[in-house]
Amino acid sequence: MIDRMVLAQLELLSGLNDHAIDALASGASTRTYEPDRILWRAGSKPGDLFIVLEGEVRVVRSRHGRQHVIHTEGVGGTLGDVALFHGSDYPATAIATRRTRCLVISRDLLHEAIRQDPTLALALLERMAGRVRQLVERLDRIAAHTVHARLAAWLLERHGAGSGTFTLGATQLELAEELGTVREVIVRSLRHLRDAGMIRSAGRGRYAVSDEASLRAIAFDSRSSTSRASVSHRK
């Protein structure tokens, strides 16, 4: 039995009627995963919808020994919905990046909740559409921008999220997977940016931006040159 208040606090479920909430509260369960624990592997059979209550999960695909991030879900994010509705195997592997707790809803229970309140189906459809849009944007960044430009943009985002020093927000390996490259390239790019005086190490895995204008120029110039090359090719 799940506390109805837990369900009501989730954006996806907050607007459901009492019948749907009662069905979910009586039949759903929770599971906890330690950091780096695999929720499921690509190719395995789906059976449940997962909603992240605490922590974070990365969904990745492996190809030729390299992992690529498909999407990352934090609190309120859904997992396993595509395979569950499509009736196919999981297309990717889900890994907890930190201690994570998920609400687990079986296929039959989800169908019952949708019968009680069809707006749940629309909410899930909207969420999946948003994920498709994010995936298209991710593919565009990888195809249109160099790794150097993508790293510069990542550092600027981390820099802009707070003040003073910042962390990468992930291990170098995780960041490489996020940016569609390998760890060695990330290490070389960070070293280049430090040697060029655009960033500096602040100790304990922290960095600071020393030359924001130059860092922005890298991302902007890379995008512009890619765009010009594309236009020239079309001509």
N, CA and C of each residue as an Amber inpcrd file, in Angstrom:
protein
   705
   0.8460000  -1.1990000   0.0000000   0.0000000   0.0000000   0.0000000
   0.8810000   1.2480000   0.0000000   0.6430000   2.1280000  -0.9580000
   1.4080000   3.3610000  -1.0830000   0.5860000   4.5200000  -0.5250000
   1.2340000   5.3940000   0.2090000   0.5630000   6.5740000   0.7500000
   0.0240000   7.4270000  -0.4060000  -1.2510000   7.7720000  -0.3400000
  -1.8610000   8.5760000  -1.3970000  -1.1660000   9.9320000  -1.5410000
  -0.6190000  10.4560000  -0.4610000   0.0720000  11.7440000  -0.5110000
   1.3220000  11.6640000  -1.3740000   1.9940000  10.5040000  -1.3550000
   3.1780000  10.3080000  -2.2010000   2.7860000  10.4160000  -3.6670000
   1.6700000   9.8020000  -4.0230000   1.2020000   9.8430000  -5.4070000
   0.7580000  11.2500000  -5.8020000   0.0790000  11.9210000  -4.8920000
  -0.4440000  13.2570000  -5.1960000   0.6670000  14.2740000  -5.4300000
   1.8460000  14.0150000  -4.8750000   2.9570000  14.9490000  -5.0340000
   3.6710000  14.7950000  -6.3710000   3.3690000  13.7200000  -7.1000000
   3.9790000  13.5010000  -8.4100000   3.1920000  14.2560000  -9.4800000
   3.8840000  15.0460000 -10.2750000   3.2080000  15.8570000 -11.2970000
   2.3730000  15.0010000 -12.2350000   2.8940000  13.8430000 -12.6060000
   2.1900000  12.9730000 -13.5470000   0.8470000  12.5110000 -13.0040000
   0.7510000  12.3120000 -11.6870000  -0.4400000  11.7210000 -11.0820000
  -1.2970000  12.7210000 -10.3110000  -0.8130000  13.9380000 -10.1560000
  -1.4680000  14.8950000  -9.2510000  -2.8850000  15.2650000  -9.6710000
  -3.2110000  15.1750000 -10.9630000  -4.5370000  15.5850000 -11.4210000
  -5.5300000  14.4550000 -11.5560000  -5.1590000  13.2440000 -11.1610000
  -6.0430000  12.0930000 -11.3380000  -7.1950000  12.1140000 -10.3290000
  -8.2930000  11.4910000 -10.7190000  -9.4270000  11.4220000  -9.8030000
  -9.1590000  10.4030000  -8.6860000 -10.0170000  10.3850000  -7.6870000
  -9.7990000   9.5380000  -6.5110000  -9.7950000   8.0560000  -6.8570000
 -10.6000000   7.6390000  -7.8270000 -10.6660000   6.2220000  -8.1810000
  -9.3240000   5.7340000  -8.7310000  -8.7100000   6.5380000  -9.5950000
  -7.4160000   6.1600000 -10.1670000  -6.3340000   6.1720000  -9.0950000
  -6.3390000   7.1940000  -8.2360000  -5.3470000   7.2720000  -7.1620000
  -5.4870000   6.0860000  -6.2130000  -6.7240000   5.7340000  -5.8790000
  -6.9530000   4.6040000  -4.9760000  -6.4330000   3.3060000  -5.5860000
  -6.6650000   3.1230000  -6.8890000  -6.1860000   1.9120000  -7.5620000
  -4.6670000   1.8230000  -7.5120000  -4.0120000   2.9420000  -7.8000000
  -2.5530000   2.9610000  -7.7860000  -2.0050000   2.7730000  -6.3730000
  -2.6260000   3.4320000  -5.4140000  -2.1530000   3.3490000  -4.0300000
  -2.2420000   1.9290000  -3.4900000  -3.2620000   1.1920000  -3.9000000
  -3.4630000  -0.1570000  -3.3800000  -2.6090000  -1.2070000  -4.0820000
  -2.1890000  -0.9250000  -5.3200000  -1.4790000  -1.9570000  -6.0710000
  -0.0290000  -1.6850000  -6.4060000   0.4110000  -0.4330000  -6.3280000
   1.7900000  -0.0920000  -6.6830000   2.7460000  -0.4600000  -5.5420000
   4.0240000  -0.5060000  -5.8560000   5.0590000  -0.7950000  -4.8550000
   6.2400000   0.1320000  -5.0950000   7.2280000   0.0590000  -4.2380000
   8.4450000   0.8460000  -4.4300000   9.6570000  -0.0790000  -4.4220000
  10.6860000   0.3280000  -5.1400000  11.9560000  -0.3970000  -5.1470000
  13.0800000   0.6140000  -4.9850000  14.1160000   0.2010000  -4.2690000
  15.2620000   1.0710000  -4.0290000  16.4980000   0.4660000  -4.6820000
  17.2760000   1.3150000  -5.3260000  18.4740000   0.8810000  -6.0370000
  19.6770000   1.6870000  -5.5490000  20.7580000   1.0030000  -5.2570000
  21.9950000   1.6630000  -4.8640000  22.6880000   2.2320000  -6.0950000
  23.6420000   3.1590000  -5.9260000  24.3540000   3.7310000  -7.0750000
  24.9700000   2.6570000  -7.9630000  24.8440000   2.8250000  -9.2580000
  25.3680000   1.9250000 -10.2900000  24.5860000   0.6170000 -10.4050000
  23.5070000   0.4890000  -9.6740000  22.6710000  -0.7060000  -9.7880000
  21.8720000  -0.6360000 -11.0800000  21.7860000  -1.7520000 -11.7770000
  21.0450000  -1.8190000 -13.0340000  19.5870000  -2.1730000 -12.7560000
  18.6810000  -1.3290000 -13.2340000  17.2570000  -1.6060000 -13.0810000
  16.8260000  -2.6910000 -14.0500000  17.2970000  -2.5860000 -15.2840000
  17.0870000  -3.6360000 -16.2800000  18.1080000  -3.4580000 -17.3940000
  18.3120000  -4.5130000 -18.1450000  19.2400000  -4.4900000 -19.2720000
  18.4830000  -4.4740000 -20.5960000  19.1160000  -3.9050000 -21.6100000
  18.5380000  -3.9070000 -22.9510000  18.2820000  -5.3480000 -23.3780000
  17.1200000  -5.5710000 -23.9600000  16.7780000  -6.9120000 -24.4230000
  15.9070000  -7.6950000 -23.4670000  15.7900000  -7.2370000 -22.2200000
  14.9450000  -7.9400000 -21.2620000  13.4840000  -7.5500000 -21.4520000
  12.5970000  -8.3570000 -20.8990000  11.1650000  -8.1600000 -21.0960000
  10.6150000  -7.1240000 -20.1010000   9.8300000  -6.1810000 -20.5690000
   9.2380000  -5.1770000 -19.6680000   7.9940000  -5.7210000 -18.9770000
   7.6640000  -5.1520000 -17.8420000   6.4500000  -5.5460000 -17.1670000
   5.8670000  -4.4370000 -16.3250000   6.6770000  -3.3910000 -16.0900000
   6.2500000  -2.3410000 -15.1710000   6.6080000  -0.9510000 -15.7030000
   5.8590000   0.0250000 -15.2160000   6.1940000   1.4290000 -15.4030000
   6.8880000   1.9030000 -14.1230000   7.9930000   2.6190000 -14.2710000
   8.7360000   3.1350000 -13.1310000   8.6030000   4.6600000 -13.0960000
   8.3690000   5.2030000 -11.9200000   8.3880000   6.6540000 -11.7180000
   9.4090000   6.9460000 -10.6270000  10.3620000   7.8190000 -10.9140000
  11.4380000   8.1110000  -9.9650000  10.9030000   8.9670000  -8.8170000
  11.0460000   8.4530000  -7.5940000  10.6440000   9.1940000  -6.3970000
  11.8180000   9.9270000  -5.7760000  12.9870000   9.3230000  -5.8360000
  14.2200000   9.9170000  -5.3140000  15.3700000   9.4580000  -6.1930000
  16.3820000  10.3120000  -6.3430000  17.5790000   9.9150000  -7.0810000
  17.5120000  10.2200000  -8.5590000  18.2230000   9.4000000  -9.3400000
  18.3460000   9.6580000 -10.7810000  18.7140000   8.3670000 -11.4990000
  18.1860000   8.2120000 -12.7090000  18.4520000   7.0210000 -13.5280000
  18.8810000   7.4570000 -14.9190000  19.9530000   6.8390000 -15.4140000
  20.4180000   7.0940000 -16.7730000  20.0480000   5.8940000 -17.6340000
  19.5160000   6.1620000 -18.8120000  19.1610000   5.1000000 -19.7550000
  20.1670000   5.1600000 -20.9000000  20.8820000   4.0630000 -21.1200000
  21.9950000   4.0720000 -22.0750000  21.8970000   2.8860000 -23.0360000
  22.4890000   3.0810000 -24.2040000  22.6580000   1.9970000 -25.1800000
  24.1440000   1.7750000 -25.3900000  24.5240000   0.5260000 -25.5650000
  25.9230000   0.1850000 -25.7900000  26.1230000  -0.2270000 -27.2440000
  27.2200000   0.2420000 -27.8170000  27.5450000  -0.1080000 -29.1990000
  29.0570000  -0.1090000 -29.3410000  29.6030000  -1.2180000 -29.7980000
  31.0470000  -1.3590000 -29.9940000  31.8240000  -0.9980000 -28.7260000
  31.3080000  -1.4250000 -27.5890000  32.0080000  -1.2000000 -26.3310000
  31.8420000   0.1820000 -25.7400000  31.0470000   1.0480000 -26.3810000
  30.8210000   2.4000000 -25.8690000  29.3590000   2.5790000 -25.4990000
  29.1290000   3.3340000 -24.4200000  27.7710000   3.6340000 -23.9880000
  27.3750000   5.0400000 -24.4050000  26.1380000   5.1780000 -24.8390000
  25.5990000   6.4750000 -25.2100000  24.3270000   6.7260000 -24.4030000
  24.2160000   7.9050000 -23.8340000  23.0460000   8.2370000 -23.0310000
  21.8580000   8.5280000 -23.9420000  20.7360000   7.8710000 -23.6590000
  19.4970000   8.1390000 -24.3920000  18.7060000   9.2260000 -23.6800000
  18.5210000   9.0520000 -22.3880000  17.8910000  10.0980000 -21.5780000
  18.2040000   9.8400000 -20.1180000  18.0430000  10.8650000 -19.3190000
  18.2560000  10.7860000 -17.8770000  16.9890000  11.2560000 -17.1810000
  16.5620000  10.5170000 -16.1720000  15.3280000  10.8520000 -15.4710000
  15.6030000  11.0920000 -13.9930000  15.1430000  12.2560000 -13.5030000
  15.2100000  12.5710000 -12.0870000  13.8550000  12.3800000 -11.4430000
  13.6440000  13.0340000 -10.3110000  12.4030000  12.8770000  -9.5670000
  11.1990000  13.2380000 -10.4430000  10.2270000  12.3320000 -10.4970000
   9.0260000  12.5360000 -11.3010000   9.1200000  11.9620000 -12.6950000
  10.3230000  11.5980000 -13.1250000  10.5160000  11.0550000 -14.4660000
  10.0070000   9.6260000 -14.5790000   9.5730000   9.2490000 -15.7710000
   9.0640000   7.8950000 -16.0120000  10.0930000   7.0740000 -16.7850000
  10.0430000   5.7730000 -16.5440000  10.9750000   4.8440000 -17.1750000
  10.2280000   3.5810000 -17.5940000  10.6380000   3.0310000 -18.7300000
  10.0720000   1.7670000 -19.1840000   8.7660000   1.8920000 -19.9220000
   8.2680000   3.1160000 -20.1020000   6.9600000   3.2900000 -20.7190000
   6.9420000   2.9070000 -22.1970000   8.0040000   3.2020000 -22.9380000
   8.0210000   2.9080000 -24.3700000   7.9120000   1.4050000 -24.6090000
   8.7630000   0.6330000 -23.9450000   8.7280000  -0.8230000 -24.1120000
   7.4250000  -1.4110000 -23.5960000   6.9200000  -0.8450000 -22.5030000
   5.6880000  -1.3600000 -21.9040000   4.5120000  -1.2050000 -22.8550000
   4.3650000  -0.0330000 -23.4600000   3.2370000   0.2130000 -24.3530000
   3.4400000  -0.4420000 -25.7190000   4.6990000  -0.5090000 -26.1590000
   4.9670000  -1.1010000 -27.4700000   4.9100000  -2.6200000 -27.4250000
   5.1200000  -3.1740000 -26.2460000   5.1020000  -4.6270000 -26.1030000
   6.3670000  -5.2990000 -26.5820000   7.4490000  -4.5390000 -26.6500000
   8.7250000  -5.0830000 -27.1150000   9.7130000  -5.1400000 -25.9580000
  10.9210000  -5.6760000 -26.2270000  11.9640000  -5.7170000 -25.2080000
  12.4350000  -4.3040000 -24.8880000  13.0590000  -4.1570000 -23.7180000
  13.6670000  -2.8690000 -23.3940000  14.7410000  -2.5550000 -24.4350000
  14.7010000  -1.3690000 -25.0580000  15.6950000  -1.0350000 -26.0830000
  17.0260000  -0.5540000 -25.5160000  17.0720000  -0.2810000 -24.2020000
  18.2870000   0.2590000 -23.5880000  18.3720000  -0.2200000 -22.1410000
  19.5050000   0.0580000 -21.5250000  19.7710000  -0.3500000 -20.1420000
  19.5720000   0.8380000 -19.2130000  18.9330000   0.6080000 -18.0700000
  18.6770000   1.6720000 -17.0910000  19.5740000   1.4630000 -15.8740000
  20.2980000   2.5250000 -15.4750000  21.2670000   2.4380000 -14.3890000
  21.0330000   3.5720000 -13.3970000  20.9720000   3.2590000 -12.1230000
  20.8470000   4.2890000 -11.0890000  22.1800000   5.0040000 -10.9340000
  22.1830000   6.3260000 -11.0280000  23.4300000   7.0790000 -10.8810000
  23.7280000   7.3990000  -9.4220000  22.7130000   7.3610000  -8.5930000
  22.8530000   7.5420000  -7.1460000  21.7600000   6.7120000  -6.4770000
  21.7490000   6.7160000  -5.1650000  20.7070000   5.9290000  -4.4960000
  19.3380000   6.4190000  -4.9660000  18.5510000   5.4900000  -5.4720000
  17.3150000   5.8510000  -6.1570000  16.1530000   4.9990000  -5.6680000
  15.0120000   5.6380000  -5.5120000  13.7910000   4.9210000  -5.1510000
  12.7390000   5.1840000  -6.2240000  12.1000000   4.1180000  -6.6870000
  11.1210000   4.2340000  -7.7590000   9.7740000   3.6690000  -7.3430000
   8.7250000   4.3200000  -7.8320000   7.3830000   3.7630000  -7.7470000
   7.2390000   2.7920000  -8.9140000   6.7510000   1.5890000  -8.6390000
   6.6420000   0.5520000  -9.6710000   5.1690000   0.2210000  -9.8800000
   4.7090000   0.3730000 -11.1210000   3.3090000   0.1490000 -11.4690000
   3.2530000  -0.9250000 -12.5500000   2.5900000  -2.0280000 -12.2700000
   2.4980000  -3.1140000 -13.2420000   1.6490000  -2.6960000 -14.4410000
   1.7750000  -3.4380000 -15.5330000   1.0050000  -3.1390000 -16.7410000
  -0.4930000  -3.2100000 -16.4570000  -0.9270000  -4.2600000 -15.7770000
  -2.3590000  -4.4130000 -15.4990000  -2.8720000  -3.2830000 -14.6070000
  -2.0720000  -2.9130000 -13.6070000  -2.4890000  -1.8330000 -12.7120000
  -2.5550000  -0.5090000 -13.4580000  -1.5990000  -0.2770000 -14.3490000
  -1.6050000   0.9540000 -15.1420000  -2.8450000   1.0150000 -16.0230000
  -3.1870000  -0.1020000 -16.6500000  -4.3800000  -0.1360000 -17.4890000
  -5.6410000   0.1360000 -16.6600000  -5.6730000  -0.3970000 -15.4410000
  -6.8180000  -0.1540000 -14.5740000  -6.9200000   1.3200000 -14.2000000
  -5.7940000   1.9360000 -13.8740000  -5.7930000   3.3590000 -13.5200000
  -6.2380000   4.2120000 -14.7100000  -5.8440000   3.8280000 -15.9190000
  -6.2590000   4.5620000 -17.1190000  -7.7580000   4.4010000 -17.3520000
  -8.2880000   3.2070000 -17.0670000  -9.7410000   3.0260000 -17.1830000
 -10.4890000   3.9180000 -16.1900000  -9.9150000   4.0700000 -15.0150000
 -10.5540000   4.9100000 -14.0000000 -10.4420000   6.3950000 -14.3370000
  -9.3360000   6.7670000 -14.9980000  -9.1360000   8.1730000 -15.3660000
  -8.3000000   8.2430000 -16.6440000  -8.9590000   8.3530000 -17.8200000
  -8.2450000   8.3580000 -19.1040000  -7.2340000   9.4950000 -19.2590000
  -7.3300000  10.5450000 -18.4310000  -6.3590000  11.6390000 -18.5600000
  -4.9440000  11.1570000 -18.2540000  -4.8190000  10.0330000 -17.5420000
  -3.4840000   9.4800000 -17.2700000  -2.8080000   9.0710000 -18.5710000
  -3.5730000   8.5120000 -19.5050000  -3.0120000   8.1230000 -20.8070000
  -2.4950000   9.3440000 -21.5510000  -3.2530000  10.4350000 -21.5010000
  -2.8310000  11.6660000 -22.1690000  -1.5710000  12.2270000 -21.5170000
  -1.4930000  12.1520000 -20.1900000  -0.3100000  12.6530000 -19.4840000
   0.9200000  11.8470000 -19.8570000   0.7700000  10.5210000 -19.9650000
   1.8900000   9.6660000 -20.3580000   2.2970000   9.9350000 -21.8030000
   1.3130000  10.1590000 -22.6710000   1.6040000  10.4680000 -24.0690000
   2.3590000  11.7780000 -24.1850000   1.9400000  12.7750000 -23.4210000
   2.6320000  14.0690000 -23.4370000   4.0710000  13.9180000 -22.9600000
   4.2680000  13.1000000 -21.9280000   5.6200000  12.8930000 -21.4000000
   6.5120000  12.1930000 -22.4220000   5.9720000  11.1840000 -23.1050000
   6.7600000  10.4800000 -24.1120000   7.0660000  11.3830000 -25.3060000
   6.1150000  12.2470000 -25.6810000   6.3580000  13.1810000 -26.7780000
   7.4840000  14.1380000 -26.4130000   7.4940000  14.5870000 -25.1630000
   8.5760000  15.4620000 -24.7170000   9.9220000  14.7740000 -24.7690000
   9.9470000  13.4830000 -24.4350000  11.2080000  12.7440000 -24.4790000
  11.7000000  12.5830000 -25.9130000  10.7610000  12.3510000 -26.8510000
  11.1520000  12.2620000 -28.2600000  11.7820000  13.5700000 -28.7070000
  11.1920000  14.6850000 -28.3060000  11.7400000  15.9910000 -28.6630000
  13.1480000  16.1620000 -28.0970000  13.3520000  15.7570000 -26.8410000
  14.6790000  15.8410000 -26.2290000  15.6850000  14.9780000 -26.9780000
  15.2400000  13.8010000 -27.4170000  16.1340000  12.9060000 -28.1460000
  16.5370000  13.5160000 -29.4820000  15.5810000  14.1410000 -30.1770000
  15.8980000  14.7990000 -31.4450000  16.9120000  15.9210000 -31.2160000
  16.7200000  16.6970000 -30.1530000  17.6490000  17.7840000 -29.8460000
  19.0250000  17.2400000 -29.4940000  19.0600000  16.1130000 -28.7730000
  20.3490000  15.4950000 -28.4310000  21.0750000  15.0390000 -29.6980000
  20.3560000  14.3950000 -30.6030000  20.9570000  13.9370000 -31.8580000
  21.4600000  15.1130000 -32.6790000  20.7130000  16.2080000 -32.6540000
  21.1240000  17.4060000 -33.3950000  22.4220000  17.9690000 -32.8370000
  22.5320000  18.0180000 -31.5030000  23.7690000  18.5380000 -30.8900000
  24.9610000  17.6730000 -31.2600000  24.7690000  16.3570000 -31.2430000
  25.8770000  15.4520000 -31.5440000  26.2810000  15.5550000 -33.0090000
  25.2770000  15.6750000 -33.8940000  25.5680000  15.7200000 -35.3280000
  26.1210000  17.0690000 -35.7670000  25.6650000  18.1540000 -35.1370000
  25.9920000  19.4950000 -35.6280000  27.1720000  20.1440000 -34.9110000
  27.5300000  19.6780000 -33.7170000  28.5640000  20.3480000 -32.9400000
  29.7280000  19.4080000 -32.6310000  30.9130000  19.9560000 -32.5850000
  32.0830000  19.1620000 -32.2190000  32.0340000  18.8390000 -30.7290000
  32.8130000  17.8430000 -30.3280000  32.8930000  17.4920000 -28.9110000
  33.3940000  18.6910000 -28.1100000  34.3520000  19.4150000 -28.6670000
  34.9110000  20.5870000 -27.9980000  33.8170000  21.6160000 -27.7270000
  32.9500000  21.8220000 -28.7270000  31.8600000  22.7890000 -28.5660000
  30.8390000  22.2870000 -27.5500000  30.5300000  20.9900000 -27.6000000
  29.5470000  20.4400000 -26.6570000  30.0680000  20.5250000 -25.2310000
  31.3660000  20.2790000 -25.0400000  31.9520000  20.3800000 -23.7040000
  31.9340000  21.8300000 -23.2280000  32.2600000  22.7620000 -24.1140000
  32.2430000  24.1810000 -23.7420000  30.8410000  24.5950000 -23.2990000
  29.8300000  24.1450000 -24.0380000  28.4480000  24.4760000 -23.6820000
  28.0750000  23.8590000 -22.3350000  28.5370000  22.6400000 -22.0870000
  28.2550000  21.9700000 -20.8080000  28.8770000  22.7460000 -19.6540000
  30.1300000  23.1670000 -19.8200000  30.8170000  23.9150000 -18.7650000
  30.1330000  25.2520000 -18.5060000  29.6870000  25.9100000 -19.5600000
  28.9950000  27.1840000 -19.3860000  27.6750000  26.9980000 -18.6400000
  26.9920000  25.8960000 -18.9310000  25.7370000  25.6190000 -18.2370000
  25.9870000  25.3580000 -16.7580000  27.0350000  24.5820000 -16.4450000
  27.3730000  24.3130000 -15.0490000  27.8090000  25.6070000 -14.3530000
  28.5560000  26.4270000 -15.0610000  29.0160000  27.7160000 -14.5330000
  27.8340000  28.6360000 -14.2600000  26.8600000  28.6240000 -15.1630000
  25.7150000  29.5200000 -15.0180000  24.7100000  29.0570000 -13.9920000
  24.8040000  27.7960000 -13.5680000  23.8310000  27.2540000 -12.6210000
  24.0740000  27.7240000 -11.1960000  25.2510000  28.2800000 -10.9320000
  25.5620000  28.7340000  -9.5750000  26.5340000  29.8910000  -9.6250000
  27.3360000  29.9840000  -8.6080000  28.3390000  31.0480000  -8.5710000
  29.6640000  30.4610000  -8.1170000  30.7350000  31.0600000  -8.5570000
  32.0520000  30.5890000  -8.1470000  32.4270000  29.3020000  -8.8540000
  32.8870000  28.3240000  -8.0940000  33.3450000  27.0700000  -8.6790000
  32.1780000  26.1000000  -8.8710000  32.4220000  25.0650000  -9.6690000
  31.3810000  24.0860000  -9.9580000  32.0330000  22.7450000 -10.2810000
  31.2460000  21.6890000 -10.2120000  31.7140000  20.3660000 -10.6130000
  31.1880000  20.0680000 -12.0140000  31.6620000  18.9870000 -12.5840000
  31.1600000  18.5870000 -13.8920000  29.7430000  18.0400000 -13.7930000
  29.3240000  17.7070000 -12.5810000  27.9890000  17.1570000 -12.4060000
  27.8910000  15.6940000 -12.7750000  29.0180000  15.0730000 -13.0700000
  29.0730000  13.6640000 -13.4550000  30.5270000  13.2430000 -13.4600000
  30.7840000  11.9530000 -13.4840000  32.1520000  11.4970000 -13.6730000
  32.5690000  11.8030000 -15.1050000  33.8690000  11.7610000 -15.3740000
  34.3240000  12.0130000 -16.7390000  33.7670000  10.9850000 -17.7110000
  33.6200000   9.7370000 -17.2450000  33.0440000   8.7050000 -18.1080000
  31.5810000   8.9890000 -18.3920000  30.8290000   9.3640000 -17.3620000
  29.4170000   9.6880000 -17.5530000  29.2410000  10.8960000 -18.4570000
  30.1140000  11.8760000 -18.2920000  30.0390000  13.0680000 -19.1350000
  30.3370000  12.7070000 -20.5870000  31.3170000  11.8270000 -20.8040000
  31.6320000  11.3880000 -22.1620000  30.4270000  10.7050000 -22.7940000
  29.7520000   9.8630000 -22.0310000  28.5600000   9.1850000 -22.5460000
  27.4490000  10.1890000 -22.8370000  27.3350000  11.1940000 -21.9820000
  26.3170000  12.2290000 -22.1800000  26.5770000  13.0350000 -23.4480000
  27.8520000  13.3100000 -23.7310000  28.2090000  14.1470000 -24.8780000
  28.5010000  13.3380000 -26.1370000  28.3530000  12.0260000 -26.0530000
  28.5210000  11.1960000 -27.2370000  29.9570000  10.9870000 -27.6550000
  30.8510000  10.8040000 -26.6880000  32.2550000  10.5790000 -27.0110000
  32.8510000   9.5940000 -26.0060000  34.1710000   9.5910000 -25.8680000
  34.8380000   8.7070000 -24.9190000  35.5840000   9.5430000 -23.8860000
  35.9060000   8.9210000 -22.7580000  36.5150000   9.6360000 -21.6410000
  37.8300000  10.2950000 -22.0390000  38.6390000   9.6150000 -22.8530000
  39.9370000  10.1660000 -23.2360000  39.7920000  11.5050000 -23.9440000
  38.7590000  11.6510000 -24.7660000  38.5390000  12.9120000 -25.4850000
  38.1410000  14.0130000 -24.5000000  37.3210000  13.6770000 -23.5140000
  36.9440000  14.6520000 -22.4900000  38.1610000  15.1220000 -21.7190000
  39.0420000  14.1920000 -21.3480000  40.2540000  14.5430000 -20.6020000
  41.1170000  15.4890000 -21.4270000  41.3050000  15.1820000 -22.7020000
  42.1300000  16.0380000 -23.5730000  41.5010000  17.4140000 -23.7430000
  40.1880000  17.4560000 -23.9190000  39.5130000  18.7380000 -24.1210000
  39.5820000  19.6070000 -22.8710000  39.4020000  19.0040000 -21.6940000
  39.5240000  19.7580000 -20.4490000  40.9350000  20.3070000 -20.2880000
  41.9190000  19.4800000 -20.6140000  43.3090000  19.9270000 -20.5080000
  43.5610000  21.0920000 -21.4620000  43.0300000  20.9940000 -22.6810000
  43.2100000  22.0740000 -23.6590000  42.5960000  23.3760000 -23.1490000
  41.4010000  23.2890000 -22.5900000  40.7310000  24.4890000 -22.0970000
  41.4720000  25.0860000 -20.9080000  42.0560000  24.2330000 -20.0690000
  42.8580000  24.7390000 -18.9480000  44.1290000  25.4040000 -19.4650000
  44.8170000  24.7410000 -20.3990000  46.0600000  25.2970000 -20.9380000
  45.8200000  26.6170000 -21.6620000  44.6320000  26.7640000 -22.2400000
  44.2950000  27.9940000 -22.9620000  43.8200000  29.0950000 -22.0220000
  43.6930000  28.7710000 -20.7410000  43.3010000  29.7730000 -19.7590000
  41.8160000  30.0790000 -19.7250000  41.0070000  29.2110000 -20.3170000
  39.5630000  29.4540000 -20.3210000  38.8970000  28.9360000 -19.0510000
  39.4300000  27.8630000 -18.4980000  38.9470000  27.3380000 -17.2180000
  40.1550000  27.0560000 -16.3400000  39.9190000  26.8810000 -15.0600000
  40.9910000  26.4940000 -14.1520000  40.4630000  25.4600000 -13.1650000
  41.3500000  24.6080000 -12.6990000  40.9790000  23.6280000 -11.6810000
  40.9070000  24.3240000 -10.3330000  39.8770000  23.9750000  -9.5640000
  39.6950000  24.5880000  -8.2530000  39.8220000  23.5630000  -7.1330000
  40.3410000  22.3780000  -7.4690000  40.5590000  21.3370000  -6.4720000
  39.3450000  20.4810000  -6.2140000  39.5920000  19.2100000  -5.8560000
  38.5220000  18.2610000  -5.5130000  37.4660000  18.1510000  -6.6080000
  37.9350000  18.0840000  -7.8570000  37.0180000  17.8970000  -8.9730000
  36.1920000  19.1110000  -9.3280000  36.5940000  20.2830000  -8.8420000
  35.8510000  21.5040000  -9.1220000  36.6070000  22.3640000 -10.1380000
  35.8400000  23.1710000 -10.8580000  36.4100000  24.0410000 -11.8840000
  35.8450000  25.4480000 -11.7310000  36.5190000  26.3840000 -12.3890000
  36.0230000  27.7570000 -12.4610000  36.2930000  28.2730000 -13.8680000
  35.3990000  29.0930000 -14.3730000  35.5730000  29.6900000 -15.7010000
  36.4480000  30.9250000 -15.5650000  37.5470000  30.9610000 -16.3080000
  38.4640000  32.1020000 -16.2650000  38.2330000  33.0720000 -17.4150000
  37.7480000  32.5550000 -18.5420000  37.5400000  33.3870000 -19.7270000
  36.2240000  32.9590000 -20.3750000  35.1350000  33.5210000 -19.8650000
  33.8050000  33.1110000 -20.3370000  33.5910000  33.4840000 -21.7970000
  34.0890000  34.6340000 -22.2150000  33.8900000  35.0740000 -23.6010000
  34.5200000  34.0940000 -24.5850000  35.7340000  33.6530000 -24.2870000
  36.4100000  32.7060000 -25.1780000  35.7180000  31.3530000 -25.1800000
  35.2220000  30.9540000 -24.0060000  34.5280000  29.6740000 -23.9080000
  33.2360000  29.7130000 -24.7350000  32.5350000  30.8440000 -24.6660000
  31.3200000  30.9940000 -25.4770000  31.6560000  31.0280000 -26.9590000
  32.7760000  31.6250000 -27.2860000  33.1630000  31.7170000 -28.6970000
  33.4090000  30.3420000 -29.2970000  33.9490000  29.4260000 -28.5030000
  34.2060000  28.0770000 -29.0050000  32.8990000  27.4280000 -29.4370000
  31.8930000  27.4670000 -28.5560000  30.6080000  26.8580000 -28.8840000
  29.9560000  27.5750000 -30.0630000  29.9500000  28.8890000 -30.0370000
  29.2980000  29.6540000 -31.1040000  30.0050000  29.4610000 -32.4370000
  31.3280000  29.5670000 -32.4530000  32.0740000  29.4310000 -33.7050000
  31.9170000  28.0450000 -34.2900000  31.8890000  27.0150000 -33.4180000
  31.7280000  25.6470000 -33.9100000  30.3660000  25.4700000 -34.5580000
  29.3310000  26.0390000 -33.9410000  28.0090000  25.9360000 -34.5270000
  27.9320000  26.7020000 -35.8410000  28.5470000  27.9000000 -35.8450000
  28.4790000  28.7190000 -37.0520000  29.1930000  28.0510000 -38.2030000
  30.3950000  27.5010000 -37.9650000  31.1580000  26.8780000 -39.0430000
  30.4270000  25.6570000 -39.5550000  29.7800000  24.8990000 -38.6400000
  29.0110000  23.7430000 -39.0690000  27.8540000  24.1770000 -39.9440000
  27.1800000  25.2500000 -39.5160000  26.0370000  25.7500000 -40.2790000
  26.4730000  26.2320000 -41.6470000  27.6230000  26.9550000 -41.7070000
  28.0980000  27.4650000 -42.9990000  28.4600000  26.3170000 -43.9200000
  29.0770000  25.2760000 -43.3480000  29.4550000  24.1290000 -44.1670000
  28.2240000  23.4480000 -44.7310000  27.1610000  23.3590000 -43.9040000
  25.9200000  22.7420000 -44.3460000  25.2880000  23.5210000 -45.4860000
  25.2610000  24.8580000 -45.3340000  24.6910000  25.7070000 -46.3850000
  25.5000000  25.5830000 -47.6630000  26.8330000  25.6030000 -47.5320000
  27.6910000  25.4980000 -48.7040000  27.4670000  24.1780000 -49.4200000
  27.2890000  23.0970000 -48.6420000  27.0800000  21.7850000 -49.2450000
  25.7740000  21.7550000 -50.0200000  24.6990000  22.3660000 -49.4670000
  23.4250000  22.3680000 -50.1480000  23.4890000  23.1360000 -51.4510000
  24.3100000  24.1870000 -51.4690000  24.4550000  24.9510000 -52.7140000
  25.1490000  24.1170000 -53.7800000
